[in-house]
Amino acid sequence: MGLAVHLASFSGYLIPFGSVLGPLIVWLMKRDEIDFVDSCGRNCLNFKISMMIYILISTILVFIGIGLILLGVLAIFDIVVTIIAAMKATEGISYQYPMAIKFFS
Protein backbone atom coordinates (compact mmCIF):
# COMPACT_ATOMS: atom_id res chain seq x y z
CA MET A 1 0.00 0.00 0.00
CA GLY A 2 2.97 2.32 0.52
CA LEU A 3 3.80 1.78 -3.14
CA ALA A 4 0.22 2.71 -4.07
CA VAL A 5 0.59 6.05 -2.29
CA HIS A 6 3.62 7.00 -4.35
CA LEU A 7 2.27 5.69 -7.65
CA ALA A 8 -1.08 7.42 -7.13
CA SER A 9 0.77 10.72 -7.40
CA PHE A 10 1.34 10.07 -11.12
CA SER A 11 -2.38 10.66 -11.65
CA GLY A 12 -1.48 14.35 -11.56
CA TYR A 13 -0.24 14.03 -15.13
CA LEU A 14 -3.77 13.05 -16.21
CA ILE A 15 -6.08 14.77 -13.72
CA PRO A 16 -5.74 18.32 -12.36
CA PHE A 17 -4.54 18.18 -8.74
CA GLY A 18 -4.34 14.39 -9.05
CA SER A 19 -0.76 14.42 -7.77
CA VAL A 20 -2.15 15.46 -4.38
CA LEU A 21 -5.62 13.89 -4.50
CA GLY A 22 -4.40 10.40 -5.48
CA PRO A 23 -2.00 9.94 -2.55
CA LEU A 24 -4.41 11.74 -0.23
CA ILE A 25 -7.20 9.26 -0.95
CA VAL A 26 -4.97 6.22 -0.40
CA TRP A 27 -3.45 7.78 2.73
CA LEU A 28 -6.81 8.66 4.26
CA MET A 29 -8.16 5.16 3.63
CA LYS A 30 -5.24 3.23 5.12
CA ARG A 31 -3.32 5.53 7.49
CA ASP A 32 -5.00 4.21 10.64
CA GLU A 33 -4.53 0.55 9.67
CA ILE A 34 -0.93 0.52 8.42
CA ASP A 35 1.81 2.68 9.97
CA PHE A 36 3.98 2.36 6.85
CA VAL A 37 1.23 3.85 4.69
CA ASP A 38 0.87 6.69 7.20
CA SER A 39 4.58 7.49 6.91
CA CYS A 40 4.64 7.18 3.11
CA GLY A 41 1.50 9.26 2.77
CA ARG A 42 2.81 12.10 4.92
CA ASN A 43 6.12 12.18 3.04
CA CYS A 44 4.45 12.01 -0.37
CA LEU A 45 1.86 14.68 0.40
CA ASN A 46 4.50 17.00 1.86
CA PHE A 47 6.53 16.65 -1.32
CA LYS A 48 3.61 17.02 -3.73
CA ILE A 49 2.27 20.13 -2.00
CA SER A 50 5.80 21.55 -1.99
CA MET A 51 6.07 20.80 -5.71
CA MET A 52 2.81 22.64 -6.35
CA ILE A 53 4.26 25.69 -4.62
CA TYR A 54 7.51 25.44 -6.61
CA ILE A 55 5.53 25.10 -9.86
CA LEU A 56 3.44 28.13 -8.99
CA ILE A 57 6.58 30.18 -8.38
CA SER A 58 8.11 28.90 -11.63
CA THR A 59 4.94 29.80 -13.53
CA ILE A 60 5.22 33.35 -12.26
CA LEU A 61 8.90 33.38 -13.29
CA VAL A 62 7.93 32.48 -16.87
CA PHE A 63 7.44 36.20 -17.45
CA ILE A 64 11.10 36.78 -16.56
CA GLY A 65 12.22 33.96 -18.83
CA ILE A 66 13.73 31.48 -16.40
CA GLY A 67 10.40 29.90 -15.49
CA LEU A 68 10.22 27.60 -18.52
CA ILE A 69 13.56 26.05 -17.67
CA LEU A 70 12.54 25.64 -14.02
CA LEU A 71 9.24 24.00 -15.00
CA GLY A 72 11.09 21.43 -17.10
CA VAL A 73 13.61 20.73 -14.36
CA LEU A 74 10.83 20.39 -11.76
CA ALA A 75 8.87 17.95 -13.94
CA ILE A 76 11.90 15.70 -14.43
CA PHE A 77 12.84 15.98 -10.75
CA ASP A 78 9.29 15.06 -9.71
CA ILE A 79 9.21 11.94 -11.89
CA VAL A 80 12.67 10.71 -10.87
CA VAL A 81 12.18 11.26 -7.14
CA THR A 82 8.73 9.67 -7.16
CA ILE A 83 10.11 6.57 -8.91
CA ILE A 84 12.89 6.37 -6.32
CA ALA A 85 10.32 6.67 -3.52
CA ALA A 86 8.20 3.90 -5.08
CA MET A 87 11.23 1.62 -5.34
CA LYS A 88 12.12 2.29 -1.70
CA ALA A 89 8.51 1.52 -0.71
CA THR A 90 8.80 -1.92 -2.29
CA GLU A 91 11.78 -2.50 0.01
CA GLY A 92 9.78 -1.37 3.05
CA ILE A 93 11.67 1.90 3.45
CA SER A 94 9.82 5.17 3.98
CA TYR A 95 11.58 7.59 1.62
CA GLN A 96 12.23 11.16 2.73
CA TYR A 97 11.75 13.34 -0.33
CA PRO A 98 14.31 16.08 -0.91
CA MET A 99 13.09 19.72 -0.94
CA ALA A 100 9.85 18.78 0.85
CA ILE A 101 8.34 21.33 3.20
CA LYS A 102 6.92 19.65 6.32
CA PHE A 103 3.18 20.38 6.23
CA PHE A 104 2.27 17.06 7.88
CA SER A 105 4.62 15.91 10.62
JOLINCOR-V926934 format. One line per field, one symbol per residue. phi: phi as a letter, one per 30 degrees, with the letter a starting at -180 (. if undefined). A space follows every 50 residues. Layout:
phi=???
//
This chain:
phi=.ddddddddddddcbeiddcdedddddddcdddbdddddddddddedddd dddddddddddeddjdddddddddddedddddddddddddcicddcddic dddcc
//
